[in-house]
Amino acid sequence: MADVNTGDGGGGSHGKHEKKRAKKASTRIDMTPMVDLAFLLLTFFVLTSTFSKPKAMEINYPADPEDKDFKPPKINNALTFILTKADGIYYYPGEFYPPNNPKGEPPTQLIKTNFSNDGLRKILLDRNDPVRKEIFKLEEKLKKKEIADSTYKRLVIAEKSKKDAVTVLIKADDKATYRNVIDLVDELNISMIGKYAVVDMIPTEYELLQASEGTTTTTNPK
């Protein structure tokens, strides 16, 4: 509170012709209510504010097999991406076949692409188009309230986990960057691909990568 002193500052009578002096008022501001208000505002903002939550990205890593002679099963509709230096990214569809393989299959050729919308994203969208169409149908049912939200999420997971849905394997050499791995995972989420994992590169793939870097030019996927 502010206290105002209205005293005339002196006693006694004044002469008839003496000018009257203006009364001086002294003020004293009490800051106690302001301190209380500051604490009330501080408490209000602390209780009503939302603290930033740490963001995490889910990346799947296959467990190490207990049997050293374990052979991984064949993956249906697989698409392998290999990351390397200078934002380089190569890919090949299906199973990897080295030269002179026992199955007599043509040797695998790496295709170079980039992180543009006409490169990596187009590849993922085209390969995952059947799953995306089914998810879009589920979204329409959700908008029309034909299915519940929990049912929608369950059906989306089921569509992404189908046996014939595309499975992406992410591999990188020692010159690749974490940023490229994160960018690739982001593109997978945008393309609604639910099956992907980060795995080690096999020696024959690394040899093919070294050979391809000196001869392959950037091409847009068809």
C-alpha angles and dihedrals in degrees: 000000000000117000118206120202109208098179118133091235095239145041137231133058126296131224122265096247096036115115115244113242120226113256113250117227119204119203131203118189117211108215096189095098090048090055090050090050092050092054091047091052091046091051091047095052093045092052096043100040123096117228117223113259121220113253119226133184122215114229121175120223120186116238118251109257117242092217111072090206092053114136117204115238120252113270117223117226093003126177119191124201122194119198123203142160126319093024089299116165129181130180143184131188126234128358123348115248119188121208114285092014118177092245092060092233121152110267116262117261122205118230118208121219138155141232095263126116089254092050124039097007094050091051093052095044093050095048094046096041097114092053092045091053092053091048091050089054089053090050090055091051089049092051090050089048091238090132133030123250092248090051091050093053092047093050092047090054089048091052093050091048098052117129093242094047115112117269118205123206116198118206131171139182125225091271097059122102131232089235091064091051091051091046090052093049089049090054090050091055092047090051091049094241110158103179115069138125141182110239137170122268116246119230094250090054091051091051091050090048092053091050093046095051091065098045111025121090127201113276132180114239119249 
